[in-house]
Amino acid sequence: MPKKKEEIFIDKIPPQSIEAERALLGCMLIDDEARIKVIENFKKDFFYSEAHQKIFSSIVKLFEKGQKCDLITLTETLKSENSLEEVGGVEYLSDLVESVPTSAYVDDYMKIVKEKYILRTLIANATKIITEAYEGKDDVEVLLDKAESLIFEVSQTKIERTAYPIKTILKDAMETIEKIHEKRGFVTGMPTGFIDLDKLTTGFHPSEFIIIASRPSMGKTALACNIALNLNSGIEKVPVLIFSLEMSKEQIVQRMLCSEAKVDILKMRQGLLSDKEIGELLIAASRLEQLPIFIDDSPSLNIFELKARARRLKAKENIQIIIIDYLQLMRGSGKAENRQQEISEISSALKSLAKELNIPIIAVSQLSRATEQRVDKRPQLADLRESGSIEQDADLVLLLYREEFYKKEETENRGIAELIIAKQRNGPTGTIKLTFLEKYMRFENYTPREEI
């Protein structure tokens, strides 16, 4: 009788290379540098053999204690754990050392062992997906999201998060501090192009969930687009993915063109541009077409669809930052009892996605009408619309305010925007000024009028 689909792989031996595992452990026992390299890049599950997993774990323990690792110390460690005979005894350990005359091929052994682990993980995850698909307990979108996440995890060959002793973390921490020290006074994250903002935030950093919020017509979409362009104004380009749920991709690009060329956007829409201005747009277009900016203008995306597309583009185009315009136009899983719960679900999922992809995610957000009821219209953190969870999930909250929007004739602050850093998990709060050129939909570093 033919086997059922779910039984196809049961009788097969999982991918593995015992010879490569033995050689790799041998390299770790005869060479300090090889041992450190493997410990930094491996975990015990990379080994198929349980005996090899135990040997690897004992080597790691010796390393973490700062003790010498050789045949004698390893034997004593395994003996103290009552594992020596389980791994094959002293003779097996001796064979590991004697079978590898040099550690010159440690990288090759690492590659083989890791590839076999990836194949085993892929089989395990695929089997899990198949099983859950047969059971049909989850909604299709939930299952698709789970499948996407499991497969993406394999493609990134992630090492499982676990509790690490501080000794193993200190090296990376000190390297980061040294890099920051070398950049003394400079931006250590992704520079936004706005000097005063970068001074306070040191740029945007991996895994950060960033909110840019304001009342309508303040320019939050323009600010997000300007940041995307500023990130690509230097020699090194930064792949950006923009999810535009409100405007079409053509409208977004038209804004970028007018901002880049400093051409009046209203005249462009009215068809009143001069030949010179058309020429400026063509020059701007030739610059923009070289930039790694990707725009998805699918309307009413739900959180599962967005996560799936983000993962694919991250894998294919090495996306380094995601911009979502705007958060309240997204849909959740459909299970929330009210809109506040749905926004909470979306906010939490975006924060998790930023950590998963290890890149900054910027979400443009609407503010509530509470600002309109106050004498001072400047937005506050509590004005974030529909959910306090946005405030909790966000690492950085930027509130955009332009006085001229409310006091068109009375204000002296025409063309000046305030960007209020209302929350910063790893830095100070405060307010900076930006110059806003409304007819170009362009923000620039603030310059006092007397200096213009």
C-alpha positions, 0 to 999 in steps of 0.5 A: 500500500502506498505511503501517506504524504505525511509518512514519506520522510519517516524512514529516511535518515536525516542529513548529517556528516559524522566525519565532518563533525569528528574533524571539526571537534578535532580542530577545536581540540588542537587549535585555540583560534579554531576553537574560538571561531567554532564557539562563536558561530556554532551551537550544539544542535548543529551537531547531529550526533548526541555524543558530539553535542555533549563533547561540544558543550563540554568544550564550551564550558571549559572556554567560558571558565577560561580554562585550558582545553585539551584532551586531559581537561576535556576528559576530566570535564566529561568524567565529572558530568558522568558523560565520558563513557556515553561519548565513547570514552578516552579512546574516542576523544583520542581518535578525534585529536589523532584524525586531524593533523591540522586545523587548516580546513576548519572553515570547510568542516564548519560549512559542511556541518552547518549545511547539514543542520540547515537541511535537517531544520528545513525538513523539521519545519516543513514537516511541522507546516505539513502537519499543521496544514493537515490538522487545519486548526489555524486560520490560513493566514495565521498558518501562512505567517507561521510558514513564512517565519519558519522558512525565513528563519532557516534562510537566515540560519539563526542561532536560537536565542537563549540565556548567554553568560555575560562573558560571551556577550562582553566581547561584542559589547566592547567591540560596539563601544570601541566602534562608537568611540572611533566615531566620536561625535558622529552618527553611529546608526543610520543617518537621517540627513537631519543633523539636529535629529541625528545628534539627539538620536545618533541615527536610526538603529537595527531593531528599532520601531520608530513612529512619525506622527502628526495631525493630517497635512503636517507633512509626515509622509513628506518627512518619511520620503525625505528620510528615504532619499537622505539615506541614499544621498551618499556614496553608500546606498541603503535599500528602503522598502516603503509600504504606501497604504494611502497614496499610489506608488506614482504619487509617492514618486512624484513627491520624491521627484519634486522634493529632489528637484525643488519643483513646485508640486502644485504647478506640476499637478496643474501642468504649468511647469516651465521647460527649465523645471521639466529639465530639473525633474528629468535630472532628478529622475536620472538620480532616483532611478539609481536608488534601491528604493522599493514601493508597495502600494497595495491597499488595506494590507493586513499584518500577515501580508506585510510581514510576508512581503517584508521577509521576501524583500529582505531576503531578495534585496537586503532591505535595511529599513522599512517605512509604513504609511500609515499604521491606521490603514493596516488591518490586523488578523481579524480576531480583535474585538475592537479597533484599539485591540487591532491597532495594539496587535499591529503595533506589537507585530511591527515591533517583533518584525523589526527585531526579527529582521534586525532593521529599523521600521518606521510607521507613520501614524495619525494623532487624535483630535485631542490636539485641536481642543488645546490652546497649545496645539503641539502634540503630546505622546498621549495623542497617539491615536487608538492605542496606548500600545503604540507608545509602549512598543515604540523605541522612538516617537517623533511628533511633527508640528507646524505652527503656521498650519493653525496660525496662517497669518499671525505666526513668524514661524512660516516654513518652520517645523518642530520635530518633537522627540516625545519618547526615546528608549535609549536617549534624551527627549527634546525638540528640534527645528526643521525648515519646511519648503511646502511647495516642494514637500521638502524638509531641510536642516533648519537655517534661521532666516537671517542666515538664508 
